Amino acid sequence: MKMIHYSLVATYVVLLATVDAPYKLMASDALSSKSTVPAIGLNEPLLAQAAGGSQKAGDKAPKVNVDSNGVILKGYDAVAYFKQKRAVKGDPKYSSSYGGATYYFASADDKATFDKTPAKYAPQYGGFCAHSMTKRKLSDIDPNVFFVYKGKLYVCSSPKAGKAFYSDPDTNIKKADKNWEFYQPPTNPGFRRELGS
């Protein structure tokens, strides 16, 4: 009888671990090995935690796609995407910090513009590929593949990814926005994200 009892307990423990495992895996900071490149080395993506003044100890901050020096958009000027409608390499002497990332700008004027309203110029999805976010994946970007739509900056990993994302922006943005919530810290400590889209 004791043998059956122990077998039932062991089965129950395994069952609970199996049911709970997807939640723990999804809540972890691990990324799909297919969707990212290693975070070690020059100009390769590094996940950073954004600094937030209103955060409590132990709370996670949103992820941002930065290089090993904490620079987002591979050093390209976030304001130039809006003003010049093209990708312009920034200069480290004109830099600002926002949301856990360092931004470089091509001019002091662009830096001043950004500093007034940084959220307006920050790329969506922490600077990760917008198209990949429609699939709930974090992927690095090509800063030359971008899209400013309804006053927001979206960057993608390749021309092919950009074309797919831009083909139906409203639908893709809605899906990517929902998927991006998965990577954000929960506002309610008791909250558990559910599987599925």
N, C-alpha and C positions, 0 to 999 in steps of 0.2 A: 504494500500500500504506500509506504514511504517513497519507493522508487517512482510510482506513478505520480505522486504529489510533486516530487522534484522535477520530473519531466514536464509536468504542466506548468510549473513556475518558470522553468527554462524556456519553454515555448512561448509563454506570455511575455517574458523579457525580450526575447528575440523579435516577437511581433511588434511590441511597442517601439523598439529601436528601429525597426524597419519603417514603421509608419512615421516616426518623428524624423528620420534621417533626411528626407528631402527638404524639410524646413531648415534644418541646420546647415545643409549644404548650400541652399539658396541664400541664407543669411550670411554666409561666410564671405570673406573678401576675395576668395579665389575666383579667377577668371577662366573662361573657357580657353584652353590652350590653342584652339583653332582660330580664335578671334583676336589674339594679341601677339605682340612680339615680346621677348623678354625685357624686363625693366632694367637690365644692367647694361651700361655702355653709353656712349655719346649719342645724344639726340634720340634716344629711344624712350617710349612712354613710361611714365612712372605714375602710379596712382598716389595722389596726395590727399590728405584730409584738409578740407577748407577750415580756416580759423573762423570761429563765430563767437561773438561776445556774449550771446544769450544762451550758449550751450552749457548744459550741466556736465559735471565730471562723468566720464564714461559714455556720454552720447557720441555717436558717430556723426561726422560731417559729410556733406556730399563729396563724391569723388570728382577729381579733375584730371584731365589728360595733360600732364606736364613732362618735360624732359628731366634729366638728372639734376639740373640746376633750378628746377621749379618753374621753368618758362613754358607758358601755354602757347598754342598756335604755332609751334616751332619758331617762335620769335617774330612772327608776322604781326603787323599793325592792325588791331581789331577795328579801329576807327576808319582806316583807309578802305576797308571793305564797303563801308557805307558811303563815305565821301567821294572816293575815287572809283568805286565799283570795280576794284581789282585788288589782287594780293600784292602787298608792298612789305618788303622786309623791314622790320623795326631795328632800332639802334639801342643797345643796352644803356646808353647815357640818358635816354628818355624812357624811363620805366616806372611802372606803378604796380602795386600789389592789390589784388582783389580776389575774394573767394578762395584763398589758398593757392593762388597762382600769381606769377609775375608776368606782366604784359610789357612788351617792347613796342615803341612807337617810332615812326619815321621822323617826327618833328615834335617840337615843344607844344605847338598848337594842337596836334592830335592828342598828346598826353593831357593837356588842359581840358580838352573836350571830354575825354574819357573820365577824368577825375571828377567832373561835374555830375555825371550819371553813368557810373560804370556798368550797372545792370543792363542798361540799354545796349551796350556794345559787346558784352560778354557772349561768347558762343553758346548755343544751346547744348544741352546734354554734357556739360562740363568740358566741351571741346573734343568729345569723341565723335566718331562717324555717325551722322544722322541716319543714314540708310541702315547701318548695322543695328542701331537702336530700335528700328522697326522689328528686328528679330531678337531683341533683348540681348544684344551682344555689345561689348565694349571693344571697339577697334580704333586703331590709330588713324590719323588723317593725312591727306595731302593738302597743305594749306592753299594750294592753287585751285582746289575744287570746292567752291563755296556757293552759297545761295542766300541772298537777303530777301526775306519774304515777310510781308506784314510787319516790317520793322525789327525783325529778328535775324540773327546770323546763324546759318547752318553750314557745317563743313562736313566733307565726306572723304572716304579713303581713296577713291579713284574716280576717274571720269565715268566709268561704268556704274559705280555706286551712286554717283551724283545724278546721272541720267535717270536711273531707276527711282531715286528719291524725288526728283523734280517732276517726274511724269504725272504724279497725282499728289501735289504737296499737301492739300488739306487732309486727305485720308492718311497719308504717311506721317504727317506731323501729329495727328490725333493718336495714332498707334504708338509712335515713338514717345510722345509725352506720357502716355499710360505706362509704357515699359520703363521709362526713366524713373518713375516712382519706385520701382523695384530696387534701384540703387541708392535711393535716398534714405536717410535715417528716419525711422518711424517717429511720428510726433507723440504717439501714445505708447508708453513703455510696454504695455500688455499686448500690443498689436502684433499679429503674425501675418505675414504675407501668404496668400494662398497660391497654390500651383495654378498654372494656366495663364491665358492672356486676358 
